[in-house]
């Protein structure tokens, strides 16, 4: 279970369909969809 801050809901929510991505500088990140409203969410760092 990974959490991220949703800008639309203005609270921490669970990430739906989390995907591991790498930024240009090589650092890991996680992106997915807000489980409450469906907005894209992004979190720096790995799961």
C-alpha positions in Angstrom: 0.0 0.0 0.0 1.6 3.2 -1.1 0.3 6.7 -0.2 0.6 10.0 -2.0 -0.8 13.5 -1.5 -3.7 14.3 -3.8 -3.8 18.0 -4.8 -7.5 17.8 -5.6 -8.7 16.0 -2.4 -6.1 17.9 -0.3 -5.2 14.8 1.7 -3.0 11.7 1.6 -4.6 8.9 -0.4 -3.8 5.4 -1.5 -2.2 5.2 -5.0 -4.3 3.1 -7.4 -2.3 1.3 -10.1 1.1 2.4 -8.8 4.0 2.3 -11.4 7.7 2.6 -10.7 9.3 5.3 -12.9 12.8 6.8 -13.1 13.4 10.5 -13.3 15.9 12.1 -15.7 18.5 12.3 -12.9 18.1 8.5 -12.1 16.1 8.8 -8.9 13.1 6.5 -8.4 9.5 7.7 -8.2 6.0 6.3 -8.1 3.0 7.5 -10.2 -0.6 6.4 -10.3 -4.2 7.5 -9.8 -6.0 8.8 -6.7 -8.3 6.1 -5.3 -10.9 8.7 -4.3 -11.2 11.1 -7.2 -9.2 9.6 -10.0 -6.7 12.5 -10.4 -3.1 11.6 -11.3 -0.8 11.5 -8.2 3.0 11.4 -8.0 5.4 10.5 -5.2 9.2 10.9 -5.1 11.0 7.8 -4.0 10.3 4.1 -4.3 7.5 2.1 -2.7 
